[in-house]
């Protein structure tokens, strides 16, 4: 395996508890960037979780990660959280906090729980109110979306940005989660246009399956 910080871009995809892998990698990259020891310019963290409230305990960690590189010129870090279990707090297919920083995701596979209903306009009642207030302070660096991420779009959009960098040094795509998620990531990487893959300096996949 090559060193993550040697790549121009890093896409870190995590399912459930796999976020530990994604965060540790992103934090190491942020530290190297601050020290001027990294080629990395784009970091995208994609976390797939069942319940939107699973985000709450990690908000301080996400905020610290965002703050670590927010003022470093030429560096963009974005975190997208996708929840697969419906909540009254969100309209399916909507993103209450704006579009993703550089990898807009189209929700797919969204399955409402039995007996739940949705109202246009986003948040309903007090459900998730505290979470929504915290999220609003992290916009646009962190987005919360109902449904699974469109991984081919995430990868291709990041590749287009990376290809604009002269002497791009490649994209690292890391994944930690169930075998099905790892296969989805690998399939999405294989679908990337060959000319774009060449323009970014290649794409390397690093995976941890549980």
C-alpha positions in Angstrom: 0.0 0.0 0.0 1.1 3.5 -0.7 1.0 6.4 1.8 -2.5 8.1 1.7 -0.9 11.6 1.9 0.9 10.9 -1.4 -2.4 11.2 -3.3 -4.0 14.4 -4.5 -7.4 13.3 -3.4 -8.8 10.8 -0.9 -12.3 9.4 -0.8 -13.0 7.6 2.5 -16.2 5.5 2.5 -17.4 3.9 5.7 -20.4 1.8 6.8 -21.5 1.9 10.4 -18.6 1.4 12.8 -16.2 1.7 9.8 -16.2 5.4 10.4 -13.4 4.8 12.9 -11.1 3.9 9.9 -12.3 6.8 7.8 -11.8 9.4 10.6 -8.3 8.1 11.6 -7.2 8.3 8.0 -8.7 11.7 7.5 -7.2 13.0 10.7 -3.8 11.7 9.7 -4.2 13.4 6.3 -5.2 16.7 7.9 -2.2 16.6 10.2 0.2 16.0 7.3 -1.5 18.8 5.3 -1.1 21.3 8.2 2.6 20.4 8.3 3.1 20.8 4.6 3.9 17.1 4.2 1.0 16.0 2.0 0.1 16.2 -1.7 -3.6 15.8 -0.7 -5.9 18.7 -1.8 -9.4 17.0 -1.7 -10.8 14.8 1.1 -14.3 13.4 1.0 -15.6 11.3 3.9 -18.8 9.3 3.1 -20.5 7.7 6.0 -23.5 5.4 5.7 -25.4 4.9 8.9 -28.9 3.5 9.8 -30.2 6.4 12.0 -29.5 10.1 11.5 -29.1 10.4 15.3 -26.1 8.2 15.1 -24.3 11.3 13.9 -24.7 13.2 17.2 -21.8 11.7 19.2 -19.4 12.3 16.4 -20.3 16.0 15.7 -17.4 17.3 17.8 -15.0 15.1 16.0 -16.3 16.1 12.6 -16.1 19.7 13.6 -12.5 19.4 14.7 -11.6 17.7 11.5 -13.2 20.4 9.4 -11.6 23.2 11.4 -8.2 21.5 11.0 -8.0 22.3 7.3 -10.7 24.9 6.8 -8.2 27.7 6.4 -5.5 25.9 4.5 -5.4 27.4 1.0 -6.3 25.0 -1.8 -7.6 22.3 0.5 -11.2 21.1 0.5 -12.6 18.7 3.0 -16.2 17.5 2.9 -18.2 15.0 5.0 -21.4 13.5 3.7 -23.5 11.4 6.1 -26.3 9.2 4.6 -28.9 7.5 6.7 -30.9 4.6 5.5 -33.6 4.4 8.2 -36.4 7.0 7.6 -37.1 9.6 10.2 -39.9 12.2 10.5 -37.2 14.8 10.6 -36.5 14.7 6.9 -38.2 14.5 3.6 -37.0 11.5 1.5 -34.5 12.5 -1.1 -33.9 15.9 0.4 -30.8 17.5 1.9 -31.7 20.2 4.4 -28.2 21.6 4.5 -27.4 22.2 0.9 -25.6 20.3 -1.8 -22.4 18.3 -1.1 -19.2 20.3 -1.2 -17.8 18.6 -4.3 -19.5 15.2 -4.5 -23.3 15.6 -4.8 -25.0 12.3 -4.0 -28.3 11.1 -5.4 -30.2 9.2 -2.7 -31.2 5.7 -3.6 -32.6 2.8 -1.7 -34.5 4.9 0.7 -37.0 2.8 2.7 -39.4 4.6 5.1 -40.2 2.8 8.3 -43.7 1.4 8.8 -46.2 4.0 10.0 -43.9 7.0 9.3 -45.1 9.9 7.2 -43.4 13.0 5.8 -44.3 16.6 5.4 -42.8 18.9 2.7 -40.4 21.5 4.2 -37.9 19.4 6.1 -37.9 19.3 9.9 -41.2 18.4 11.5 -41.8 19.1 15.2 -38.9 18.8 17.7 -37.5 15.5 16.4 -33.8 16.0 15.7 -33.9 19.7 16.6 -30.6 19.8 18.5 -28.9 17.8 15.7 -30.3 20.2 13.1 -29.0 23.2 15.0 -25.5 21.7 15.2 -25.5 20.7 11.5 -26.4 24.2 10.4 -23.1 25.5 12.0 -21.1 23.0 9.9 -22.7 23.8 6.5 -21.4 23.4 3.8 -18.6 21.2 5.0 -21.0 18.5 6.4 -24.2 17.4 4.7 -26.8 14.9 5.9 -28.9 13.1 3.3 -31.6 10.4 3.4 -30.7 7.3 1.3 -27.6 5.7 0.1 -24.9 7.6 -1.6 -24.4 7.6 -5.4 -20.8 6.4 -5.2 -20.1 6.5 -8.9 -21.0 10.2 -8.9 -18.9 10.8 -5.8 -15.9 9.3 -7.4 -16.3 10.8 -10.9 -16.9 14.3 -9.4 -13.8 14.1 -7.3 -11.9 12.8 -10.3 -13.0 15.8 -12.4 -11.7 18.2 -9.7 -8.5 16.3 -9.3 -7.8 16.3 -13.0 -7.7 20.1 -12.9 -4.6 19.9 -10.7 -1.3 20.0 -12.7 0.7 16.9 -12.1 -2.1 15.1 -10.1 -0.8 12.2 -8.1 -3.9 10.0 -8.0 -6.9 9.3 -5.9 -7.0 7.0 -2.9 -10.4 5.4 -2.4 -10.6 3.8 1.1 -13.5 1.7 2.3 -14.3 0.1 5.6 -17.5 -1.8 6.1 -19.4 -4.9 5.0 -18.3 -6.9 2.0 -21.2 -5.6 0.0 -20.2 -2.0 0.5 -16.6 -2.8 -0.5 -17.8 -4.5 -3.7 -20.0 -1.5 -4.4 -17.0 0.8 -4.0 -14.8 -1.3 -6.2 -17.5 -1.5 -8.9 -17.9 2.3 -8.8 -14.1 2.7 -9.2 -14.1 0.3 -12.2 -16.8 2.4 -13.8 -14.7 5.5 -13.9 -13.9 6.7 -17.4 -10.5 5.5 -18.4 -9.3 8.9 -19.7 -10.4 10.5 -16.5 -8.6 7.8 -14.5 -5.4 8.5 -16.5 -5.8 12.3 -16.1 -5.8 12.1 -12.3 -2.8 9.8 -12.1 -4.7 6.6 -11.3 -7.0 5.4 -8.6 -6.0 3.1 -5.8 -8.5 1.2 -3.6 -7.7 0.4 0.1 -10.3 -1.7 1.8 -11.0 -3.1 5.3 -14.0 -5.6 5.4 -15.8 -6.8 8.5 
